[in-house]
């Protein structure tokens, strides 16, 4: 099955992971940032296609997406659907 977003996502993964940022830098760029433990506390993971993860917020069930970088693993850029 052809994924029309694959090329774009691969480029985003390269860009994000070529110069991984710490929590403070990501927070300044994207707002709230979560590590894996924080992600699990606040969200239910529904699926992922790097560099995106589809989630449902536990507090109200709102579905949306986050981006993530590989190492250090941080999740950021919450966007509600």
C-alpha positions in Angstrom: 0.0 0.0 0.0 1.4 3.4 -1.0 1.6 6.0 1.7 1.6 9.5 0.2 2.9 11.0 3.4 6.0 8.7 3.7 8.5 11.0 1.9 7.4 14.0 3.9 7.5 12.1 7.2 10.9 10.6 6.5 12.3 14.1 5.9 10.7 15.4 9.2 12.2 12.4 11.1 15.7 13.3 9.7 15.3 17.0 10.5 14.0 16.3 14.1 16.7 13.7 14.9 19.6 15.4 13.2 19.8 18.0 16.0 17.7 16.6 18.9 16.7 19.2 21.5 16.3 19.1 25.2 13.0 19.7 27.0 13.6 23.4 27.4 14.3 24.1 23.8 11.4 22.0 22.6 9.1 23.7 25.2 10.1 27.1 23.9 9.3 26.1 20.3 6.2 23.9 20.8 4.8 24.4 24.3 4.3 21.5 26.7 6.7 18.6 26.3 6.3 15.1 27.7 8.8 12.2 28.3 7.5 8.7 27.8 6.2 8.5 31.4 4.4 11.8 31.1 2.9 10.8 27.8 1.5 7.6 29.4 0.0 9.5 32.3 -1.8 12.1 30.1 -2.6 10.2 26.9 -3.7 6.9 25.5 -1.6 6.0 22.4 -3.8 5.0 19.5 -1.1 4.6 16.8 2.0 6.1 15.3 3.8 6.9 12.1 7.1 8.6 12.9 7.4 11.4 13.7 3.8 11.5 14.7 1.8 9.7 17.4 -2.0 9.7 17.5 -3.4 9.9 21.0 -6.5 10.4 23.1 -6.2 12.8 26.1 -7.2 10.9 29.2 -8.8 13.9 30.9 -11.5 14.4 28.3 -11.1 11.8 25.5 -10.0 14.5 22.9 -8.1 12.9 20.1 -5.2 14.5 18.5 -1.5 14.1 17.6 1.9 14.8 18.9 5.3 14.8 17.3 8.3 13.0 18.8 12.1 12.9 18.5 14.1 9.7 19.0 16.7 10.4 21.6 16.2 11.9 24.0 12.6 10.7 23.5 10.3 13.7 24.0 6.8 14.2 22.7 5.6 17.7 21.8 3.4 19.8 19.6 -0.1 18.7 20.7 -2.7 19.3 18.0 -6.3 18.4 18.7 -8.3 16.8 15.8 
